[in-house]
Amino acid sequence: MTMLHNSKKQPIVFFGSSHFVLPIIELLQQEYDLKLVVTTEKNPTDAIPAYCSKNTIPFVSVATLSQLKTLYDHLSVLRAPVAVLAYFGLIIPQSLIDIFPKGIVNIHPSRLPHYRGSTPGQTALVLGDVKTGVSIMLLDKDVDHGPVFIQEEETISPTETATSLYEKLFAKGTKLLKQVLPAYLHDTMLPTAQDHSHATFTKPLTRESGFINPDQPLSPSLLDRTIRAYYPWPGVWTKIKINNKEVRIKFLPGKVLQVEGKKPISYHDFMHGYPEGEKILKNLNLIA
């Protein structure tokens, strides 16, 4: 009976990266015939390769758009009616979307059309939003532009980090996907076009995005939000002279910092362990 049940599962493909999307992979493995996972993670210990290896799920790693395009023939022979995407990191070309008769369903961690792009969670945190959400949508050739199936709101807590926020949003997105995907495959749910006149866009992050100029400190509230938004990557950091030597300091949530080459310590311990500690923190608006 189990073999007969499995043979009737719909084939499906997943595109995604990071531990945030593991609940989605688990759902697809349970409810569908998960033919392939495509990820931008390449190290065996990364979340997706490790999970797929442990659960005997076929996967392939790609780092560039050109590598992604080479999968055309492989994806075509899988004959999956639909694919799912979440936190992937590469823009899927229309030629690959067209492989799937019902396209690619995307889980996007914002209430579209707000915060299109790659950093919706970080943007919401930096701007001090108290609410955000998750959208289940259908990909088209433009970034986060396609029609939306369903959305759900999520509250942002005062101590939220990008990591904790994305974990909540993709967990919620997994529950919504479980509702949307079978209905869409059976033509009982169709997406609705976004109101593009209200679209807002986010900017990609680089390692330099988290740099704070000590001569132009941020306000205390903006600095706190930015530290939480940019944790764990790219991190909020600066370069300051300590004992006449320029060192890099990284600031972590919870009033913790890490001097280059040292273990993370509290602001309190930094002030008592370094002669310039209190002055540095005050100049950066990290303490009053």
C-alpha positions in Angstrom: 0.0 0.0 0.0 2.8 2.4 0.8 4.5 1.9 -2.6 1.3 2.5 -4.4 0.7 5.7 -2.4 4.2 7.0 -3.2 3.9 6.2 -6.9 0.9 8.6 -7.1 2.7 11.6 -5.6 3.1 14.5 -7.9 6.8 15.1 -9.0 8.2 18.4 -7.8 11.4 20.5 -7.8 12.6 22.9 -5.2 15.0 25.9 -5.5 16.3 27.3 -2.2 19.2 27.9 0.3 19.8 28.3 4.0 18.3 26.5 7.0 15.3 28.8 6.8 13.8 26.7 4.1 14.3 23.2 5.6 10.7 23.0 6.7 9.7 23.5 3.1 11.9 20.7 1.9 10.5 18.5 4.6 6.9 19.3 3.5 7.7 18.6 -0.2 9.4 15.3 0.6 6.4 14.1 2.6 3.6 15.3 0.4 5.2 15.1 -3.1 7.7 13.2 -5.1 10.7 15.5 -4.6 12.8 14.9 -7.7 15.5 17.5 -7.1 16.7 20.3 -4.9 18.7 23.1 -6.5 20.7 25.2 -4.1 23.4 27.8 -4.1 25.0 26.2 -1.1 28.0 24.0 -2.0 29.8 22.9 1.2 28.7 19.4 2.5 28.1 20.9 5.9 25.8 23.7 4.7 22.2 23.3 5.6 20.7 22.1 2.3 23.5 19.7 1.2 23.7 18.2 4.7 19.9 17.8 4.9 19.6 16.3 1.4 22.5 13.9 2.0 21.0 12.7 5.3 17.5 12.2 3.8 18.7 10.8 0.4 17.2 13.7 -1.6 18.8 14.4 -5.0 20.4 17.9 -5.0 22.7 20.0 -7.2 24.6 23.1 -6.2 24.9 26.1 -8.6 26.8 29.4 -7.9 26.0 31.5 -11.0 23.2 32.1 -13.5 25.2 30.3 -16.3 25.5 27.2 -14.1 21.8 27.4 -13.4 21.0 27.5 -17.1 22.9 24.3 -17.7 20.3 22.4 -15.8 17.7 23.0 -18.5 17.8 19.4 -19.9 18.0 17.8 -16.5 15.0 19.7 -15.2 13.0 19.0 -18.4 13.2 15.2 -18.1 11.9 15.3 -14.5 8.5 16.3 -15.9 7.4 18.1 -12.7 4.2 20.1 -13.2 5.4 22.8 -10.8 8.4 23.9 -8.8 8.8 25.8 -5.5 11.3 28.4 -4.7 12.3 30.1 -1.4 15.4 32.2 -0.4 17.3 31.0 -3.5 19.6 33.9 -4.3 19.6 33.7 -8.1 17.0 35.1 -10.5 15.3 32.2 -12.4 15.3 32.9 -16.2 12.0 32.6 -18.0 13.4 29.6 -20.0 13.6 27.6 -16.8 10.2 28.8 -15.5 8.6 27.6 -18.7 9.9 24.1 -18.1 7.1 23.7 -15.5 3.6 23.7 -16.9 2.3 25.5 -13.8 5.4 27.6 -13.3 7.3 28.2 -10.1 5.6 29.0 -6.8 7.7 31.4 -4.6 7.5 32.0 -0.9 8.5 35.6 -0.4 9.0 37.0 3.2 7.1 40.2 2.9 3.6 41.5 2.1 3.9 42.1 -1.6 4.1 44.4 -3.4 6.0 45.9 -0.5 9.7 45.0 -0.1 10.4 43.2 -3.3 14.0 41.9 -3.7 16.5 40.0 -1.7 16.5 41.7 1.8 12.8 42.2 2.9 13.4 41.1 6.4 16.5 43.2 7.0 14.7 46.2 5.4 11.7 45.9 7.7 14.0 45.7 10.8 16.1 48.7 9.8 13.1 50.8 9.1 11.5 49.9 12.4 8.4 48.2 11.1 6.3 46.5 13.7 4.7 44.1 11.2 5.6 42.3 8.1 4.3 39.2 6.4 4.8 36.4 3.9 3.4 36.0 0.4 2.9 32.9 -1.7 3.2 34.0 -5.3 3.8 32.8 -8.9 7.1 33.8 -10.4 7.3 35.8 -13.6 10.3 37.3 -15.5 10.6 40.3 -13.1 11.7 40.2 -9.4 8.8 39.4 -7.1 6.4 40.9 -9.6 4.1 37.9 -10.3 0.5 37.3 -9.0 -0.1 36.4 -5.4 -2.1 33.4 -4.1 -2.2 34.3 -0.4 -0.6 36.5 2.3 -0.4 36.4 6.0 0.8 39.1 8.5 3.6 38.5 11.1 4.5 40.7 14.1 8.1 41.9 14.5 9.2 41.7 18.1 11.4 44.5 19.7 14.4 42.1 19.9 13.9 40.5 16.5 17.0 39.6 14.4 17.0 38.9 10.7 17.6 35.2 11.6 14.6 34.9 14.0 12.3 36.8 11.6 13.1 34.7 8.6 12.7 31.5 10.6 9.2 32.7 11.6 8.2 33.8 8.1 9.4 30.7 6.3 7.7 28.5 8.9 4.5 30.4 8.3 5.1 30.2 4.6 5.4 26.4 4.8 2.0 26.2 6.4 0.5 28.4 3.7 2.2 26.4 0.9 0.6 23.2 2.2 -2.7 24.9 1.7 -2.0 26.6 -1.6 0.0 24.0 -3.6 -2.6 21.2 -3.9 -5.4 23.7 -4.6 -3.3 25.3 -7.4 -2.4 21.9 -8.9 -6.1 21.0 -8.9 -7.1 24.4 -10.4 -9.2 25.4 -7.4 -7.0 28.4 -6.5 -5.6 31.0 -8.8 -3.3 34.0 -8.0 -4.3 37.6 -8.2 -2.2 40.3 -9.8 -0.3 42.7 -7.5 -1.0 46.4 -7.4 2.3 47.4 -8.9 1.7 51.1 -8.2 2.4 50.4 -4.5 5.6 48.4 -5.1 8.7 49.1 -3.0 12.1 47.6 -3.5 15.0 46.4 -1.2 18.7 46.6 -1.9 21.1 43.7 -1.8 23.6 43.6 1.0 27.4 43.5 0.7 30.1 43.1 3.3 30.5 46.8 3.4 26.8 47.5 4.1 27.4 47.0 7.8 30.3 49.4 8.2 29.7 52.3 10.6 31.9 55.4 10.3 33.0 56.3 13.9 33.0 59.9 12.8 29.3 59.7 11.7 27.6 57.5 14.3 24.0 56.4 13.8 21.3 57.3 16.3 21.0 54.8 19.1 17.6 53.4 17.9 18.8 53.0 14.2 22.0 51.4 15.3 20.2 48.9 17.5 17.8 48.0 14.6 20.7 47.7 12.1 22.7 45.4 14.4 19.7 43.1 14.7 18.9 43.4 11.0 22.4 42.6 9.8 23.0 39.6 12.1 24.6 37.3 11.3 25.6 38.7 7.9 27.1 41.1 6.9 27.2 42.2 10.5 27.6 45.8 11.9 31.3 46.7 12.3 33.8 49.5 12.4 37.5 50.1 12.7 38.9 51.9 15.7 42.3 52.4 17.3 42.9 50.5 20.5 46.3 50.9 22.2 47.4 52.8 19.1 46.5 49.9 16.8 43.6 49.9 14.4 41.3 46.9 15.0 38.0 45.8 13.6 35.1 45.5 16.0 31.9 43.7 15.2 28.7 44.4 17.1 26.2 41.6 17.9 22.6 41.7 19.2 22.2 41.7 23.0 24.8 44.4 23.8 27.7 42.1 22.7 30.7 42.9 20.6 33.7 41.1 19.2 37.2 42.6 18.9 39.1 41.2 15.9 40.9 38.0 17.0 39.0 37.8 20.3 36.0 36.1 21.7 32.6 37.9 21.9 32.2 39.9 25.1 29.5 42.1 26.7 29.7 45.9 26.5 30.2 45.9 30.2 33.2 43.6 30.0 34.6 45.7 27.1 34.4 48.9 29.1 36.3 47.2 32.0 38.8 45.4 29.9 39.9 48.2 27.6 41.0 51.6 28.8 39.2 53.3 25.8 36.2 51.0 26.0 33.7 53.3 27.5 34.7 56.3 25.3 34.4 54.1 22.2 30.9 52.9 23.0 29.7 56.4 23.9 31.1 57.9 20.7 29.2 55.2 18.7 26.0 55.8 20.6 26.0 52.2 21.9 25.7 53.4 25.5 24.4 56.7 26.9 
